[in-house]
Amino acid sequence: MSIIEFSKVTKTFGQHKVLNEASFTVPYGSVFGFLGNNGAGKSTTVRLMLGLLKPSDGEIRLFSHPSTIALPKCLNNIGCIIDAPALYQHLTANEYLSLTQRMKNIPKNDIDRVLNIVEMLPHKNGVISEFSLGMKQRLAIANALLGAPDLLVLDEPTNGLDPQGMVDIRELLRSLPKKTGSTIFVSSHLLSEVERIVSHVAIINRGEVVLQDTLKNLVSAEGKLTVSCEQLSNAKTLLSAADFQCSTNLSGELIIGGISKTQCSQIHHLLSKHRIDFWQSTFDQLSLEETFMKICNKQENVKSFDRKRVA
């Protein structure tokens, strides 16, 4: 069951098409990473999701209903941070959260609950202007969590943070599903950070959603095998003839790319059969960033080929 569903959503501004028939679904209870380079259409997607923009075509559903029906009824059930959070620097954390608490008409003790979740309760009476960027981001997340929303939407939540701040926010986001039960939608271009948080992934490239899967399936689908052997040239020739993608690294090791883990035994058997001795073999799965680059490069190559055919 999906909490968010985009079905062939297109958004144009004048002659410029920002989203092109984008389709993806966000399962309930997931930490969903919506990934793409800057300018790929991520922020436009978030704004469409929250009703800040209207789609030019296609359908958006939230909580199993069309967004035009769901948003007026369920807006208080969605917490969000878009761009840099607008914080009133002269207020204390408690005073700032009290504004949202009163606007949402929720119990005042919910402030302590959300501050405790983001580990900011000891700073409840601290002045926001004296907080670090990481603390300010935690406070913004606490504000989004007021009222215990079922859906939390975060657009580039680690932007502008130093390395330690990024680590802190990453650990916080990782803990949120267990602490709150919310579905988390994270839009980001920082793939190495997102990989440590999410359970599901969609990749957007130039306005098109080119892939959606679980993180486990996505990063375990392919990898590379590094082999240390004596007869390097013979091994490379043998495996290349068997249609494996082979190269060598600066350490004089053989790299076989674009394979699954189950193919390792086939390679080992082939080397042994031709009496090529190897003393070390290591399989590494592709990272999310490597998978992302491969998918986007493949899409660009296909489009380039299509343009050449038309020309």
SERO-4910 file (N, C-alpha, C, O; in steps of 0.05 Angstrom, whole numbers):
BEGIN
 pado doro    nc1    nc2    nc3   cac1   cac2   cac3    cc1    cc2    cc3    oc1    oc2    oc3
  Met    A     17    -24      0      0      0      0     18     25      0     38     26     14
  Ser    A     10     45    -16     27     69    -19     15     93     -5     -9     98     -6
  Ile    A     33    109      7     25    134     19     27    157     -1     13    177      2
  Ile    A     45    154    -20     48    173    -42     48    158    -68     61    137    -71
  Glu    A     34    168    -89     35    156   -115     35    177   -137     16    193   -138
  Phe    A     55    178   -153     56    195   -176     51    177   -201     65    157   -204
  Ser    A     33    185   -218     26    169   -241     28    187   -266     10    203   -271
  Lys    A     50    184   -282     55    199   -306     51    229   -303     37    242   -318
  Val    A     63    239   -282     61    268   -275     80    284   -292    104    279   -293
  Thr    A     69    304   -306     85    323   -322     81    351   -311     59    359   -304
  Lys    A    103    366   -311    101    394   -303    118    411   -321    141    406   -325
  Thr    A    105    431   -334    118    449   -352    116    478   -342     95    485   -330
  Phe    A    137    493   -346    137    522   -341    142    535   -369    165    535   -378
  Gly    A    121    545   -381    124    556   -408    130    533   -427    115    514   -430
  Gln    A    153    536   -441    162    515   -459    180    494   -446    188    475   -459
  His    A    187    499   -421    206    482   -407    192    460   -392    177    465   -374
  Lys    A    198    435   -399    186    412   -385    205    403   -363    227    392   -368
  Val    A    196    408   -338    213    401   -314    209    372   -306    228    358   -299
  Leu    A    184    362   -307    178    334   -302    165    322   -327    148    335   -340
  Asn    A    173    298   -334    163    285   -358    152    257   -351    166    238   -350
  Glu    A    125    256   -347    111    231   -341    125    216   -319    130    192   -321
  Ala    A    130    230   -297    144    218   -274    124    200   -258    103    208   -251
  Ser    A    133    175   -254    117    155   -239    134    142   -217    156    132   -223
  Phe    A    123    141   -193    136    126   -171    116    123   -148     97    138   -147
  Thr    A    121    104   -131    104     99   -108    121     97    -83    143     86    -83
  Val    A    111    108    -61    125    108    -35    109     90    -16     87     98     -8
  Pro    A    120     67     -8    105     49     10    103     61     38    120     76     47
  Tyr    A     81     55     52     77     62     80    101     51     96    109     28     92
  Gly    A    111     67    115    131     57    133    159     57    122    178     48    136
  Ser    A    163     66     98    190     66     86    205     91     92    194    112     99
  Val    A    231     90     88    248    114     86    256    115     57    272    100     47
  Phe    A    243    133     42    244    134     13    263    156      4    259    179     10
  Gly    A    284    148    -11    303    167    -21    296    175    -50    295    157    -68
  Phe    A    291    201    -55    285    211    -81    310    225    -91    316    247    -81
  Leu    A    325    213   -110    352    221   -115    356    232   -143    344    222   -162
  Gly    A    372    252   -145    378    263   -171    397    287   -168    400    298   -147
  Asn    A    410    294   -191    428    317   -191    412    342   -187    388    343   -189
  Asn    A    426    364   -180    413    390   -178    401    397   -205    414    394   -226
  Gly    A    376    406   -205    362    412   -230    348    389   -243    337    392   -265
  Ala    A    348    366   -230    336    342   -242    305    342   -239    292    328   -254
  Gly    A    294    358   -221    265    359   -217    256    351   -190    232    347   -185
  Lys    A    275    348   -171    268    338   -144    250    358   -129    229    351   -119
  Ser    A    259    384   -128    244    404   -113    216    409   -125    197    413   -111
  Thr    A    215    408   -151    189    411   -165    170    388   -157    147    393   -152
  Thr    A    181    364   -155    165    341   -147    154    345   -119    131    339   -114
  Val    A    171    354   -101    163    359    -73    141    380    -72    121    377    -58
  Arg    A    144    401    -87    123    422    -87     97    413    -99     76    421    -90
  Leu    A     98    396   -119     74    384   -130     61    366   -109     36    366   -106
  Met    A     77    351    -95     67    333    -75     51    347    -53     31    338    -43
  Leu    A     62    371    -46     50    386    -23     29    406    -33     18    421    -16
  Gly    A     22    406    -58      2    424    -68     11    452    -73     -6    470    -77
  Leu    A     37    457    -72     47    484    -77     48    490   -106     49    514   -115
  Leu    A     48    469   -123     46    472   -152     25    452   -162     19    432   -148
  Lys    A     13    458   -185     -6    440   -197      7    426   -221     21    439   -236
  Pro    A      2    399   -224     14    385   -247      2    394   -273    -22    402   -274
  Ser    A     18    394   -294      7    400   -321     -9    376   -332    -27    379   -347
  Asp    A     -1    352   -323    -14    328   -331     -8    306   -311     12    308   -296
  Gly    A    -23    285   -311    -18    262   -293    -34    265   -267    -48    284   -263
  Glu    A    -30    245   -250    -45    244   -224    -26    240   -201     -6    225   -202
  Ile    A    -31    254   -179    -17    250   -154    -37    241   -133    -58    254   -129
  Arg    A    -30    220   -118    -48    210    -97    -32    209    -70     -9    202    -69
  Leu    A    -45    218    -49    -34    218    -22    -54    203     -4    -78    208     -5
  Phe    A    -44    186     13    -61    170     31    -83    156     16   -106    155     25
  Ser    A    -77    146     -8    -95    131    -25   -118    147    -37   -137    136    -47
  His    A   -115    174    -37   -136    192    -49   -122    212    -67    -99    218    -63
  Pro    A   -137    222    -87   -125    244   -104   -116    266    -86   -129    274    -67
  Ser    A    -93    278    -92    -81    298    -75    -99    322    -71    -99    335    -50
  Thr    A   -115    329    -91   -134    352    -88   -155    347    -67   -165    366    -55
  Ile    A   -161    322    -62   -180    315    -41   -165    310    -14   -175    318      7
  Ala    A   -142    297    -16   -127    289      9   -115    313     23   -116    314     48
  Leu    A   -103    332      8    -88    354     21   -105    371     40    -96    376     62
  Pro    A   -129    380     32   -144    396     51   -151    381     77   -153    394     98
  Lys    A   -154    355     75   -162    339     98   -138    330    114   -139    327    139
  Cys    A   -115    325    101    -92    312    114    -68    329    117    -46    319    123
  Leu    A    -70    355    112    -46    372    112    -32    372    139     -8    373    141
  Asn    A    -48    370    161    -36    369    188    -23    342    193     -9    338    213
  Asn    A    -28    323    175    -16    296    178     10    294    161     20    272    157
  Ile    A     20    316    151     45    317    136     63    338    148     56    361    151
  Gly    A     87    329    155    108    348    164    128    351    142    134    332    128
  Cys    A    139    376    139    157    380    117    178    401    123    173    419    139
  Ile    A    200    399    109    221    420    108    228    423     79    238    405     66
  Ile    A    224    448     69    231    454     41    252    476     42    248    497     54
  Asp    A    274    471     28    296    490     27    307    494     55    303    477     73
  Ala    A    320    517     60    330    523     87    307    530    105    290    546     98
  Pro    A    305    518    129    283    524    147    283    553    156    304    564    162
  Ala    A    259    565    156    256    593    165    253    593    195    231    588    206
  Leu    A    274    600    209    274    600    238    275    629    248    289    646    237
  Tyr    A    260    635    269    261    662    281    284    663    302    281    652    324
  Gln    A    306    676    294    331    674    308    329    684    337    344    675    354
  His    A    311    703    342    310    715    369    293    699    389    293    705    413
  Leu    A    280    678    379    263    662    397    279    639    409    300    631    398
  Thr    A    269    628    430    280    603    441    268    580    425    248    583    411
  Ala    A    279    556    428    268    532    415    239    528    423    222    521    406
  Asn    A    234    531    449    207    527    459    187    547    447    165    540    439
  Glu    A    196    572    446    178    593    435    172    589    406    150    592    396
  Tyr    A    193    580    391    189    575    363    170    552    358    152    554    341
  Leu    A    174    530    372    156    507    369    128    513    378    108    501    369
  Ser    A    125    531    397     98    538    407     81    551    386     57    549    386
  Leu    A     94    565    366     79    577    344     64    556    328     40    558    323
  Thr    A     78    534    321     66    512    306     47    497    323     25    488    314
  Gln    A     54    493    348     36    478    367      9    491    369    -12    478    369
  Arg    A      9    518    372    -17    532    374    -32    532    347    -56    530    347
  Met    A    -17    535    326    -29    536    299    -43    509    293    -65    508    281
  Lys    A    -30    487    301    -41    461    296    -61    452    318    -75    432    315
  Asn    A    -63    469    339    -81    463    361    -76    435    373    -95    419    376
  Ile    A    -51    430    380    -43    405    392    -34    410    420    -26    433    427
  Pro    A    -33    390    438    -25    393    466      3    405    468     21    398    452
  Lys    A      8    422    487     33    435    491     56    416    498     79    421    492
  Asn    A     48    393    511     69    374    519     81    360    494    100    345    497
  Asp    A     69    364    471     81    352    446    107    365    440    124    353    426
  Ile    A    112    389    449    137    403    445    160    387    457    181    382    444
  Asp    A    156    379    482    177    363    496    182    336    481    204    326    480
  Arg    A    160    325    471    162    299    458    180    301    433    198    284    430
  Val    A    175    321    416    191    323    392    220    332    397    238    324    383
  Leu    A    223    349    417    251    358    425    267    334    435    291    332    430
  Asn    A    253    316    449    267    292    458    275    273    435    296    261    436
  Ile    A    257    271    415    263    255    392    288    264    378    305    248    369
  Val    A    291    290    375    314    301    360    338    308    378    357    320    370
  Glu    A    335    299    404    357    303    424    363    333    428    387    340    429
  Met    A    342    349    429    346    378    434    332    387    460    330    411    465
  Leu    A    321    368    475    306    376    499    323    392    519    313    411    531
  Pro    A    349    386    523    366    403    541    369    432    531    376    449    546
  His    A    363    437    505    366    463    494    339    477    489    337    495    473
  Lys    A    319    467    504    292    477    501    290    508    504    275    521    489
  Asn    A    304    519    522    303    547    528    326    563    516    330    586    522
  Gly    A    342    549    499    364    563    485    354    581    463    334    575    450
  Val    A    369    602    458    361    621    436    372    610    409    395    602    407
  Ile    A    354    610    390    360    598    364    386    610    351    401    595    339
  Ser    A    390    636    354    413    649    341    439    638    351    460    641    338
  Glu    A    439    625    375    463    613    386    467    584    379    487    572    387
  Phe    A    449    573    364    451    544    357    470    541    333    472    559    316
  Ser    A    482    518    331    497    510    307    478    504    284    454    501    289
  Leu    A    488    502    259    471    495    237    457    468    241    434    464    234
  Gly    A    473    449    252    461    423    257    439    423    277    419    410    274
  Met    A    442    439    298    421    442    319    397    456    307    374    448    313
  Lys    A    401    475    289    378    489    276    363    469    259    338    470    257
  Gln    A    377    452    245    364    432    228    348    412    245    326    404    238
  Arg    A    359    404    268    345    387    286    319    400    296    298    387    298
  Leu    A    321    426    302    298    440    311    277    442    289    253    439    294
  Ala    A    285    446    264    266    446    242    253    419    239    229    418    233
  Ile    A    268    397    242    256    371    241    236    367    264    215    355    260
  Ala    A    243    376    288    225    375    310    199    390    304    177    380    311
  Asn    A    201    413    291    177    428    284    160    413    264    135    413    267
  Ala    A    173    399    245    157    383    226    144    359    239    124    348    229
  Leu    A    155    350    262    144    326    275    121    332    294    108    314    305
  Leu    A    116    357    299     94    365    317     68    354    307     61    356    283
  Gly    A     53    342    325     27    330    317     29    301    307      9    290    299
  Ala    A     53    290    308     58    262    300     48    256    272     30    239    269
  Pro    A     58    270    251     48    265    224     56    237    214     76    226    222
  Asp    A     39    226    197     45    200    185     66    202    163     79    182    156
  Leu    A     69    226    151     87    230    129    105    254    135     96    275    142
  Leu    A    131    249    133    151    270    136    166    274    110    179    255    100
  Val    A    165    298     99    178    304     73    201    323     78    197    345     88
  Leu    A    225    315     70    249    330     75    264    335     48    272    316     35
  Asp    A    266    360     41    280    367     16    308    376     22    312    397     34
  Glu    A    328    360     14    357    365     19    362    372     49    371    394     55
  Pro    A    357    353     67    358    358     95    387    363    106    390    373    128
  Thr    A    408    356     91    435    360    101    450    382     86    474    385     89
  Asn    A    435    397     70    448    420     55    461    440     74    448    448     93
  Gly    A    486    447     68    499    468     83    512    459    109    525    475    123
  Leu    A    508    434    117    519    425    142    548    416    139    557    407    118
  Asp    A    563    419    161    591    409    160    590    379    164    569    367    169
  Pro    A    613    365    160    613    335    161    601    324    186    586    304    185
  Gln    A    607    336    210    595    325    235    565    330    235    550    313    245
  Gly    A    556    353    226    528    359    225    513    339    207    491    331    213
  Met    A    526    332    184    514    312    166    511    285    179    491    271    176
  Val    A    532    277    194    531    252    208    508    252    229    494    232    231
  Asp    A    506    274    243    485    276    264    457    274    253    440    260    263
  Ile    A    452    288    231    426    288    218    420    261    206    398    251    207
  Arg    A    441    248    194    438    222    183    429    202    204    411    186    200
  Glu    A    442    202    227    435    184    249    407    190    259    392    171    266
  Leu    A    399    215    260    372    222    269    352    211    249    332    199    258
  Leu    A    356    216    223    336    207    203    334    176    203    312    165    199
  Arg    A    356    163    208    356    134    209    339    124    232    326    102    230
  Ser    A    338    139    254    323    130    277    294    138    277    278    127    293
  Leu    A    286    156    259    259    167    260    236    146    256    216    147    271
  Pro    A    239    128    237    216    109    233    210     93    258    186     89    264
  Lys    A    230     85    274    224     70    298    214     88    320    197     80    336
  Lys    A    224    113    321    215    131    342    188    143    337    173    148    356
  Thr    A    180    146    311    156    161    305    135    144    290    111    150    291
  Gly    A    144    123    275    126    108    259    119    122    233    102    112    217
  Ser    A    131    145    227    125    160    203    139    148    178    159    135    180
  Thr    A    127    152    155    140    147    130    157    172    124    148    195    126
  Ile    A    182    167    116    201    189    111    207    191     81    216    172     69
  Phe    A    202    214     69    209    220     41    232    239     41    229    262     50
  Val    A    255    231     31    280    247     31    288    253      3    295    234    -12
  Ser    A    288    278     -5    298    286    -31    326    296    -28    332    314    -11
  Ser    A    345    286    -44    373    293    -40    390    287    -64    383    270    -81
  His    A    412    302    -67    432    295    -87    457    283    -75    476    275    -89
  Leu    A    457    280    -48    480    268    -34    476    238    -30    467    229     -9
  Leu    A    483    223    -50    477    195    -51    491    179    -29    479    161    -18
  Ser    A    516    186    -23    530    170     -3    518    173     24    519    155     40
  Glu    A    506    196     30    492    201     55    465    185     56    459    171     75
  Val    A    450    188     34    424    175     33    425    145     34    408    132     45
  Glu    A    447    134     22    450    105     22    450     93     50    442     70     53
  Arg    A    458    108     69    460     98     97    434    101    112    432     93    135
  Ile    A    413    112     99    388    118    113    365    103    102    348     93    117
  Val    A    363    103     75    337     95     62    333     65     59    352     49     60
  Ser    A    308     58     55    300     30     50    291     27     21    294      5      9
  His    A    282     49      9    272     49    -19    284     73    -34    290     93    -21
  Val    A    286     70    -60    299     91    -76    285     95   -102    276     76   -115
  Ala    A    283    120   -111    275    127   -138    296    146   -149    305    164   -134
  Ile    A    304    143   -173    324    160   -186    311    177   -208    298    166   -226
  Ile    A    315    203   -206    304    221   -226    327    234   -241    347    243   -229
  Asn    A    325    235   -267    346    247   -284    333    263   -306    319    252   -323
  Arg    A    338    289   -306    327    307   -326    297    305   -328    286    304   -349
  Gly    A    284    304   -305    255    304   -304    241    277   -307    217    275   -307
  Glu    A    257    256   -312    246    229   -315    254    211   -293    278    210   -286
  Val    A    235    196   -281    242    176   -261    251    151   -276    235    138   -289
  Val    A    277    146   -274    289    125   -290    290     98   -276    296     78   -289
  Leu    A    286     98   -250    287     73   -235    275     76   -208    278     97   -195
  Gln    A    262     55   -198    252     53   -171    255     25   -161    249      6   -175
  Asp    A    266     22   -137    270     -5   -125    276     -2    -96    279     20    -85
  Thr    A    278    -25    -82    288    -24    -55    318    -20    -56    331    -27    -76
  Leu    A    329     -8    -36    358     -3    -35    373    -30    -37    393    -32    -51
  Lys    A    363    -50    -23    376    -76    -23    378    -88    -51    400    -97    -58
  Asn    A    357    -87    -66    358    -97    -93    376    -80   -111    390    -91   -128
  Leu    A    375    -54   -107    390    -36   -125    420    -39   -122    434    -41   -142
  Val    A    430    -40    -97    459    -41    -93    470    -69    -94    495    -73    -96
  Ser    A    453    -90    -93    463   -117    -94    461   -129   -122    470   -152   -126
  Ala    A    450   -115   -140    446   -126   -167    472   -131   -182    475   -151   -196
  Glu    A    491   -112   -179    516   -114   -194    539   -107   -176    536    -95   -154
  Gly    A    563   -115   -185    587   -109   -170    611   -114   -187    609   -118   -211
  Lys    A    634   -115   -174    659   -120   -189    676   -140   -173    675   -140   -148
  Leu    A    691   -156   -187    708   -176   -175    737   -168   -180    745   -163   -203
  Thr    A    753   -167   -158    781   -160   -160    797   -185   -155    794   -198   -135
  Val    A    814   -192   -175    829   -218   -174    859   -212   -175    868   -197   -193
  Ser    A    874   -224   -157    903   -222   -157    914   -249   -169    908   -270   -157
  Cys    A    928   -247   -191    939   -272   -203    965   -266   -217    973   -244   -222
  Glu    A    980   -288   -223   1006   -286   -236   1004   -280   -265   1017   -261   -275
  Gln    A    988   -295   -280    986   -292   -309    964   -272   -316    943   -279   -327
  Leu    A    970   -247   -309    950   -226   -312    940   -223   -341    916   -221   -346
  Ser    A    959   -222   -360    951   -218   -388    935   -241   -398    915   -237   -413
  Asn    A    943   -266   -391    928   -289   -400    900   -290   -388    880   -296   -402
  Ala    A    898   -282   -363    872   -282   -349    853   -261   -362    829   -267   -366
  Lys    A    864   -238   -368    848   -217   -381    838   -225   -408    815   -221   -415
  Thr    A    856   -237   -424    848   -247   -451    827   -268   -449    807   -268   -464
  Leu    A    830   -287   -430    811   -309   -427    783   -299   -419    763   -307   -431
  Leu    A    782   -281   -400    756   -272   -390    743   -252   -410    719   -252   -412
  Ser    A    759   -237   -423    748   -219   -444    735   -235   -466    715   -227   -477
  Ala    A    748   -257   -474    737   -275   -494    711   -287   -486    694   -295   -502
  Ala    A    707   -289   -459    682   -300   -448    661   -278   -443    641   -283   -429
  Asp    A    666   -255   -454    647   -232   -453    645   -219   -425    625   -207   -419
  Phe    A    666   -221   -410    667   -207   -384    681   -180   -389    700   -178   -405
  Gln    A    673   -159   -374    685   -133   -376    710   -132   -358    708   -133   -334
  Cys    A    733   -132   -370    758   -134   -355    776   -109   -358    777    -96   -379
  Ser    A    789   -103   -336    809    -81   -336    829    -88   -314    826   -107   -299
  Thr    A    850    -71   -311    869    -75   -290    872    -49   -274    868    -27   -285
  Asn    A    878    -51   -249    882    -27   -233    912    -22   -229    929    -37   -239
  Leu    A    919      0   -215    947      8   -211    963    -12   -195    988    -12   -196
  Ser    A    949    -30   -180    963    -50   -164    968    -75   -180    979    -95   -169
  Gly    A    962    -75   -206    966    -99   -222    946   -121   -217    953   -145   -220
  Glu    A    922   -114   -209    901   -133   -204    881   -132   -227    877   -112   -240
  Leu    A    868   -154   -231    848   -157   -252    820   -149   -241    812   -159   -220
  Ile    A    806   -131   -255    780   -122   -246    759   -131   -266    761   -125   -290
  Ile    A    740   -147   -257    718   -156   -274    693   -142   -265    683   -148   -243
  Gly    A    682   -124   -281    659   -108   -273    633   -117   -285    633   -134   -303
  Gly    A    611   -106   -274    584   -112   -285    575   -140   -282    562   -151   -299
  Ile    A    582   -153   -259    574   -180   -254    558   -182   -228    559   -165   -211
  Ser    A    544   -204   -225    530   -210   -200    548   -228   -183    568   -240   -193
  Lys    A    542   -230   -158    558   -246   -140    558   -276   -148    578   -290   -144
  Thr    A    536   -285   -159    534   -313   -167    553   -320   -191    559   -343   -195
  Gln    A    562   -300   -205    580   -305   -228    609   -308   -219    626   -316   -236
  Cys    A    615   -302   -194    643   -304   -185    653   -333   -187    676   -338   -196
  Ser    A    636   -352   -180    645   -380   -181    650   -389   -210    668   -405   -215
  Gln    A    635   -378   -229    639   -384   -257    666   -373   -266    681   -387   -281
  Ile    A    674   -350   -257    700   -338   -264    723   -354   -251    743   -360   -264
  His    A    719   -361   -226    739   -378   -212    744   -404   -226    766   -413   -230
  His    A    721   -417   -234    723   -443   -248    738   -440   -275    754   -457   -283
  Leu    A    732   -418   -289    744   -413   -315    774   -409   -313    790   -420   -329
  Leu    A    783   -394   -293    811   -389   -288    825   -415   -281    847   -421   -291
  Ser    A    813   -431   -263    825   -456   -254    827   -476   -277    847   -491   -279
  Lys    A    806   -477   -293    806   -495   -316    829   -491   -335    839   -509   -347
  His    A    837   -465   -338    859   -458   -356    885   -455   -341    904   -442   -351
  Arg    A    886   -466   -316    910   -466   -300    922   -438   -295    947   -435   -295
  Ile    A    904   -420   -290    913   -393   -282    909   -391   -252    886   -390   -242
  Asp    A    931   -390   -238    930   -389   -208    924   -361   -198    935   -342   -208
  Phe    A    906   -359   -179    900   -334   -165    900   -339   -135    891   -359   -126
  Trp    A    911   -319   -121    913   -323    -92    894   -305    -76    892   -307    -51
  Gln    A    880   -287    -90    861   -270    -75    839   -262    -95    844   -255   -118
  Ser    A    814   -262    -85    791   -254   -101    771   -240    -82    762   -251    -62
  Thr    A    763   -215    -89    745   -200    -73    722   -188    -89    727   -175   -110
  Phe    A    698   -194    -80    674   -183    -94    664   -159    -79    660   -160    -55
  Asp    A    660   -136    -93    649   -112    -81    624   -104    -96    624   -101   -120
  Gln    A    602    -99    -80    577    -90    -93    581    -60   -101    596    -46    -89
  Leu    A    566    -53   -122    567    -25   -130    553     -8   -109    533    -16    -97
  Ser    A    564     15   -103    551     34    -84    527     46    -98    524     44   -123
  Leu    A    510     59    -83    487     73    -94    496     94   -114    484     98   -134
  Glu    A    518    108   -107    528    129   -125    538    118   -151    532    129   -172
  Glu    A    551     95   -150    561     82   -175    537     72   -192    538     75   -216
  Thr    A    517     61   -178    493     52   -192    479     75   -205    470     74   -228
  Phe    A    477     98   -191    464    122   -201    478    132   -226    465    138   -246
  Met    A    504    134   -225    519    144   -248    516    125   -272    514    134   -295
  Lys    A    516     99   -267    514     80   -289    487     83   -302    485     82   -327
  Ile    A    465     85   -286    438     87   -297    435    113   -313    424    113   -335
  Cys    A    444    136   -302    441    162   -315    458    163   -340    449    174   -361
  Asn    A    483    152   -340    500    152   -364    487    135   -386    489    142   -409
  Lys    A    475    112   -378    462     95   -397    439    110   -410    435    108   -434
  Gln    A    423    124   -394    401    139   -405    410    161   -424    398    165   -446
  Glu    A    432    175   -417    443    195   -435    452    183   -461    448    195   -482
  Asn    A    465    160   -460    475    147   -484    452    139   -503    454    141   -527
  Val    A    430    129   -490    406    121   -506    394    146   -520    387    144   -543
  Lys    A    392    168   -505    380    192   -516    398    203   -539    388    212   -559
  Ser    A    424    202   -534    443    211   -555    440    195   -580    441    205   -602
  Phe    A    437    168   -577    434    150   -600    408    156   -615    407    157   -639
  Asp    A    386    161   -599    361    168   -611    362    194   -627    350    196   -648
  Arg    A    376    214   -616    379    239   -630    394    236   -656    387    248   -676
  Lys    A    414    219   -656    430    214   -680    413    200   -701    415    206   -725
  Arg    A    395    181   -692    378    167   -711    358    186   -724    353    185   -748
  Val    A    347    205   -708    328    224   -718    342    243   -738    331    249   -759
  Ala    A    367    251   -731    382    269   -749    389    255   -775    401    266   -792
***
